Amino acid sequence: MVKPTLLVLAAGMGSRYGGLKQLDSVGPNGETIMDYSVFDAVRAGFGKIVFTIRHGFRKQFEDAVKQRYGNNVEYDFVEQELENIPDRLKYNPLRSKPWGTGHAVLVAKDVIDTPFAVINADDFYGCNSFQVLGHFLEECEGNTGTFAMVGFNIANTLSESGSVSRGICSVNSEGYLTDVEEHHNIARKDKSIYGLNPRNELVEIVPETLVSMNMWGFTLDLFTLGEELFTEFLLQNGEDLSAEFYIPYVVNRIIKSNKASCKVLSTPDQWFGVTYKEDRENVVTRLSKLIERKIYPSPLFKK
């Protein structure tokens, strides 16, 4: 059985966080959130880790990965840059913002040859989440149009330090995703949760609403289908300085065209992460408790 690949999206510089949060230490021995995800993925049966990064901090990132993981993990790196677009297409030369998470996946096409998972580098998903997604992907070998998403309740994914963006999901009675909409500026107010929908309307969101935290599973045809949509996106938005090509948009378009289905997987784990610097203390505390419960060893990786 072919082992699935894990793609870690680490190209974002963390503008709200104020630095390269992917490498910020939160564990007792200098571990990052990303390190715990890599550890969980390896023990869940993933065979290779691929990191999408930016050229500007590649050396710093590579050195950190080699120092942390040594020979414990097979890994590779790909770069997400504005010029990594299909031939003959153009974009506004004044643009500096990356093309978004959907593009960050597409740039890894040449180094992934198995069903694969996608996660954010700065989000903690939990060991059970990797187990259920890894098992799903192992069953997908040779398939096409077989996607999955690990869903989390929105109430368990907010930051006390500021607003966040989330993909709001709709699921049918058979457990398959039917729609996902990116909402922005989501935050608690007066014990309720509010956010801006894609039409920039302020809406209340039920606490049990299922959201995507960018923990996805894909078969390899995602690359071909995604590239078609990215070409369309650039033709429409190439001159826009801020438009982004998000994974939820890609998945939404593909499932609505009946070219794939997306199974929503449940997990008993709770998400947490560092959107803002103020979130860091909470992450450190929660990881310490998991180590006390022997969920993780300390140090995480043996040299």
C-alpha positions as CSV (number, residue, x, y, z in Angstrom):
1,M,0.0,0.0,0.0
2,V,1.4,3.4,-1.0
3,K,1.8,5.8,1.9
4,P,0.1,9.2,1.5
5,T,2.0,12.5,1.3
6,L,1.5,15.5,3.6
7,L,1.7,19.0,2.1
8,V,2.4,21.7,4.6
9,L,1.5,25.2,3.5
10,A,4.2,27.4,5.1
11,A,4.5,30.3,2.5
12,G,2.5,32.9,4.4
13,M,4.6,35.3,6.4
14,G,2.0,35.9,9.0
15,S,1.2,39.6,8.6
16,R,-1.2,39.7,11.5
17,Y,1.2,37.7,13.7
18,G,4.1,40.0,12.9
19,G,6.8,37.5,11.7
20,L,7.6,34.0,10.5
21,K,5.3,32.3,12.9
22,Q,5.9,28.9,11.2
23,L,9.2,28.7,13.0
24,D,8.1,30.2,16.3
25,S,8.8,27.9,19.3
26,V,5.9,26.8,21.3
27,G,7.1,23.4,22.7
28,P,9.3,22.9,25.7
29,N,12.3,22.0,23.5
30,G,11.8,24.6,20.9
31,E,9.2,22.7,18.9
32,T,6.9,24.5,16.5
33,I,3.2,23.8,15.9
34,M,4.3,22.5,12.5
35,D,6.6,20.0,14.2
36,Y,3.7,18.4,16.1
37,S,1.7,18.1,12.8
38,V,4.7,16.4,11.1
39,F,5.1,14.0,14.1
40,D,1.4,13.2,14.0
41,A,1.5,12.6,10.3
42,V,4.5,10.2,10.4
43,R,2.9,8.1,13.2
44,A,-0.3,8.0,11.2
45,G,1.4,6.4,8.3
46,F,2.3,9.4,6.0
47,G,5.5,8.6,4.0
48,K,6.7,12.0,2.9
49,I,6.3,15.6,3.9
50,V,6.4,18.5,1.4
51,F,6.6,22.1,2.5
52,T,5.4,25.0,0.3
53,I,7.5,28.0,1.2
54,R,8.7,31.4,-0.2
55,H,12.1,31.8,-1.8
56,G,13.0,34.7,0.5
57,F,13.2,32.5,3.7
58,R,14.0,29.1,2.1
59,K,17.4,28.7,3.6
60,Q,16.2,29.7,7.1
61,F,13.3,27.2,6.8
62,E,15.4,24.4,5.3
63,D,18.0,24.7,8.0
64,A,15.4,24.6,10.7
65,V,13.7,21.5,9.2
66,K,17.0,19.6,8.8
67,Q,18.0,20.4,12.4
68,R,14.7,19.3,13.9
69,Y,13.9,16.2,11.9
70,G,17.3,14.8,10.9
71,N,16.8,11.4,9.3
72,N,13.4,10.8,11.0
73,V,11.3,12.2,8.1
74,E,11.5,12.2,4.3
75,Y,10.8,15.7,3.2
76,D,11.0,18.1,0.2
77,F,10.5,21.8,-0.5
78,V,8.7,23.8,-3.2
79,E,8.4,27.5,-3.6
80,Q,5.3,29.6,-4.1
81,E,6.1,32.8,-6.0
82,L,3.9,35.2,-8.0
83,E,5.6,34.2,-11.3
84,N,4.7,30.5,-10.8
85,I,1.7,30.8,-13.2
86,P,0.8,29.1,-16.5
87,D,2.6,30.3,-19.6
88,R,1.3,33.3,-21.5
89,L,-0.7,34.5,-18.6
90,K,0.0,37.9,-17.0
91,Y,-0.6,39.7,-13.7
92,N,-0.3,43.3,-12.4
93,P,3.4,44.0,-11.8
94,L,2.5,46.0,-8.8
95,R,1.2,43.0,-7.0
96,S,3.2,41.6,-4.1
97,K,0.6,39.4,-2.3
98,P,0.8,35.6,-2.9
99,W,-1.9,34.0,-4.9
100,G,-3.4,32.1,-2.0
101,T,-3.7,28.6,-0.6
102,G,-5.0,27.1,-3.8
103,H,-1.9,28.2,-5.7
104,A,0.3,27.0,-2.8
105,V,-1.0,23.5,-3.4
106,L,-0.6,23.6,-7.2
107,V,3.1,24.5,-7.1
108,A,3.7,21.1,-5.4
109,K,2.5,19.1,-8.4
110,D,5.9,17.8,-9.5
111,V,6.9,16.4,-6.1
112,I,3.7,14.6,-5.1
113,D,2.8,11.3,-6.7
114,T,0.4,9.7,-4.1
115,P,-2.9,10.8,-2.6
116,F,-2.1,13.6,-0.3
117,A,-3.3,15.8,2.6
118,V,-3.0,19.5,2.9
119,I,-2.6,21.5,6.2
120,N,-1.5,24.9,7.4
121,A,1.9,25.1,9.1
122,D,0.6,27.2,12.0
123,D,-2.5,25.2,12.9
124,F,-2.7,22.3,15.4
125,Y,-5.1,19.6,14.3
126,G,-4.5,16.7,16.7
127,C,-3.3,13.2,16.3
128,N,-6.7,11.7,15.7
129,S,-7.3,14.0,12.8
130,F,-4.2,12.7,11.0
131,Q,-5.3,9.1,11.7
132,V,-8.7,9.5,10.1
133,L,-7.4,11.5,7.1
134,G,-4.5,9.1,6.6
135,H,-6.7,6.1,6.6
136,F,-9.0,7.8,4.1
137,L,-6.1,8.5,1.8
138,E,-4.7,5.0,2.0
139,E,-8.0,3.7,0.6
140,C,-7.8,6.3,-2.3
141,E,-4.8,4.8,-4.1
142,G,-5.6,4.7,-7.9
143,N,-8.8,6.7,-7.4
144,T,-9.8,10.0,-9.0
145,G,-12.3,12.6,-7.7
146,T,-12.1,11.4,-4.2
147,F,-11.6,14.3,-1.8
148,A,-12.0,14.7,2.0
149,M,-12.1,17.4,4.6
150,V,-11.6,17.2,8.4
151,G,-14.3,19.5,9.9
152,F,-14.2,21.4,13.1
153,N,-17.0,23.3,14.9
154,I,-16.4,27.0,14.4
155,A,-16.8,27.8,18.1
156,N,-13.6,25.8,18.7
157,T,-11.6,27.6,16.1
158,L,-11.8,31.3,17.1
159,S,-9.1,33.6,18.5
160,E,-9.6,35.7,21.5
161,S,-7.1,38.2,20.1
162,G,-8.9,39.2,16.9
163,S,-11.0,38.2,13.9
164,V,-10.3,35.2,11.7
165,S,-11.3,33.8,8.3
166,R,-13.0,30.4,7.9
167,G,-14.6,28.3,5.2
168,I,-18.2,27.7,6.2
169,C,-19.4,24.3,5.2
170,S,-22.7,22.7,4.2
171,V,-22.9,18.9,4.5
172,N,-25.6,16.6,3.1
173,S,-27.2,13.7,4.9
174,E,-24.6,11.2,3.6
175,G,-21.7,13.2,5.1
176,Y,-20.5,14.8,1.9
177,L,-19.6,18.5,1.4
178,T,-22.1,20.4,-0.8
179,D,-20.9,23.9,-0.4
180,V,-18.1,25.9,1.3
181,E,-18.0,29.7,1.5
182,E,-15.1,31.7,2.8
183,H,-16.2,34.1,5.6
184,H,-14.0,36.9,6.9
185,N,-13.7,39.0,10.1
186,I,-15.3,36.3,12.2
187,A,-15.3,37.0,15.9
188,R,-17.4,36.7,19.1
189,K,-19.6,39.6,20.1
190,D,-22.0,39.6,23.0
191,K,-21.8,35.8,23.3
192,S,-22.6,35.3,19.6
193,I,-20.5,34.7,16.6
194,Y,-20.5,37.1,13.6
195,G,-18.7,37.3,10.3
196,L,-18.8,38.7,6.8
197,N,-20.0,36.4,4.1
198,P,-18.7,36.4,0.5
199,R,-21.2,39.2,-0.3
200,N,-19.6,41.3,2.5
201,E,-22.8,41.0,4.6
202,L,-22.6,40.7,8.3
203,V,-24.2,37.4,9.4
204,E,-24.6,35.5,12.6
205,I,-23.0,32.0,12.6
206,V,-24.2,29.2,14.8
207,P,-21.5,27.8,17.2
208,E,-21.9,24.3,15.9
209,T,-21.3,25.4,12.3
210,L,-18.8,23.1,10.5
211,V,-15.8,24.9,9.1
212,S,-12.7,24.1,7.1
213,M,-9.4,24.7,8.8
214,N,-7.6,23.8,5.6
215,M,-7.1,20.1,6.5
216,W,-7.9,18.4,3.2
217,G,-7.3,15.1,1.5
218,F,-7.0,14.9,-2.3
219,T,-6.4,12.4,-5.1
220,L,-3.9,13.5,-7.7
221,D,-6.5,14.8,-10.2
222,L,-6.8,17.8,-7.9
223,F,-3.8,19.2,-9.7
224,T,-5.2,19.1,-13.2
225,L,-8.6,20.3,-12.1
226,G,-7.1,23.0,-10.0
227,E,-4.9,24.3,-12.7
228,E,-7.8,24.7,-15.0
229,L,-9.6,26.9,-12.4
230,F,-6.4,28.8,-11.6
231,T,-6.0,29.8,-15.3
232,E,-9.6,31.0,-15.3
233,F,-9.0,32.9,-12.0
234,L,-5.9,34.7,-13.5
235,L,-7.8,35.7,-16.6
236,Q,-10.4,37.3,-14.5
237,N,-8.3,38.6,-11.6
238,G,-4.7,39.0,-12.9
239,E,-4.8,42.8,-12.6
240,D,-6.3,42.7,-9.0
241,L,-3.7,43.4,-6.3
242,S,-5.4,41.4,-3.6
243,A,-7.6,38.6,-5.0
244,E,-6.7,35.2,-3.7
245,F,-7.2,31.7,-5.0
246,Y,-8.4,29.8,-1.9
247,I,-8.6,26.0,-1.5
248,P,-12.3,26.2,-0.5
249,Y,-13.1,28.0,-3.7
250,V,-11.3,25.2,-5.7
251,V,-13.1,22.4,-3.9
252,N,-16.4,24.2,-4.2
253,R,-16.1,24.6,-7.9
254,I,-15.0,21.0,-8.4
255,I,-17.7,19.3,-6.4
256,K,-20.4,21.5,-7.9
257,S,-19.3,20.4,-11.3
258,N,-19.6,16.8,-10.2
259,K,-16.0,16.1,-11.0
260,A,-15.3,15.0,-7.4
261,S,-16.9,14.3,-4.1
262,C,-15.6,15.5,-0.8
263,K,-16.3,13.4,2.3
264,V,-16.4,15.3,5.6
265,L,-14.5,13.4,8.3
266,S,-15.1,13.9,12.0
267,T,-12.4,14.1,14.7
268,P,-12.5,14.2,18.5
269,D,-9.6,16.6,18.5
270,Q,-9.9,20.4,19.0
271,W,-8.1,22.8,16.7
272,F,-5.9,25.6,18.0
273,G,-3.4,27.9,16.4
274,V,-1.5,31.2,16.4
275,T,-3.3,33.8,14.2
276,Y,-1.9,36.6,16.5
277,K,1.0,36.9,18.8
278,E,-1.3,37.0,21.7
279,D,-2.5,33.5,20.9
280,R,0.9,32.0,21.6
281,E,0.5,31.6,25.4
282,N,-2.6,29.6,25.0
283,V,-0.9,27.3,22.5
284,V,2.1,26.8,24.8
285,T,-0.3,25.9,27.7
286,R,-2.3,23.4,25.7
287,L,0.7,21.6,24.3
288,S,2.2,21.3,27.8
289,K,-1.0,19.6,29.0
290,L,-0.8,17.1,26.0
291,I,2.8,16.3,26.9
292,E,1.8,15.7,30.5
293,R,-0.9,13.3,29.3
294,K,1.8,11.4,27.3
295,I,0.1,12.2,24.0
296,Y,3.5,13.6,22.8
297,P,7.1,12.8,23.9
298,S,9.5,15.5,24.9
299,P,11.6,16.2,23.0
300,L,9.4,15.4,20.0
301,F,12.1,14.0,17.7
302,K,15.2,12.0,18.6
303,K,18.4,13.2,17.0
